[in-house]
Amino acid sequence: MKPPTTTIVAHEEPIIIPPNGVFTDWEAEIGIVIGKRGKFISADEAYDYVAGYTAVNDISERELKVKDSRWLNGKWYDTFAPVGPCLTTTDEIPDPNSLRIACRVNGETKQDANTGHMIFNCAEIVEFTSTLVTLEPGDIISTGTPAGVGHPDQKLVDGDVVEVEIEKIGVLRNPVVQG
């Protein structure tokens, strides 16, 4: 299932921790933005279907995911998918598989990696996703996150500021507020 559109917020818009939130966590990811309709796309042709890339912070309420065992329940809160700050086109990023990706909370680095270390590269992710659903222009596929998440002693709280920075894309910044 696709997440509700109410999960998406823009650069500088708040991430709202739900009243039942216990362990809300960050996940820096690159977003692959689809540019044309496609189904059963091969990895060799995948980049022909990509318009560009953006930063995504795939927020999780991990306590609910653990208790409920249905991981989507911890992802689909309103505001849990900040996206931005812009779309960087494929002519500006010919190889999305060698970009530095980082996440900071209140200026402290929590994640620092390179997209070259992802288990699946961007073309493979487009290929796999297109076997499940027809990709439409404007769809955003999140790639997954590097190490640095899921530590119970580190969670988002009211007043935090989260930044996801991706080389050649920029910094996605969102304040955190308690709902």
C-alpha positions, 0 to 999 in steps of 0.5 A, a space after each residue: 500500500 502507498 502511504 497517505 499523502 498527509 505523511 508528506 511535508 516540505 522543507 522547514 515544515 514541522 514533524 509532529 510527534 503523535 500523542 502516543 509516540 514513544 520512540 520517534 526516529 529519523 531515517 535519511 534516504 534519497 528519494 528517486 522521483 519518477 519522470 514517466 510512467 512505467 511497469 516492469 522496467 529493467 535496471 538497464 532502462 531505469 534511469 530513463 524513467 527517473 526525473 531526478 532526486 530529492 532528500 527524504 526523512 522516513 520518520 518512524 515511530 519504532 515503539 508502535 512498529 515493535 508492539 504491533 509488528 505491522 511496520 507500516 503503522 509506525 510510518 504512516 503518521 501525518 508529517 512522517 515523510 519530509 521531502 525536499 528541499 528541491 528536485 535535483 534533475 538527472 543531468 545534475 546527478 548522472 550517478 546517484 550511487 556515489 552521493 554522501 548522505 547524512 542526518 543531523 539532529 540539533 547539529 549532531 551527526 547521527 548518520 553519515 554514509 555514501 549511497 554507494 554502500 546501499 544494498 541495492 543501487 537506485 536502478 535496481 530499486 526502480 526495477 524491483 518497485 516497477 514489478 509491484 506497481 506501475 510507476 507514475 510521474 511524481 512518484 517518489 521511491 525511498 531507497 532505505 537508510 544507512 546505519 545510525 537509526 533505531 537506538 532506544 536512547 536517541 529519539 526525537 523530542 519536541 524542539 529538535 531540528 532534524 537535517 538530512 543532507 545529500 550531496 548535490 541535493 542540499 539540506 532538508 530541515 524540519 523542526 520537531 513538535 509534540 502533538 
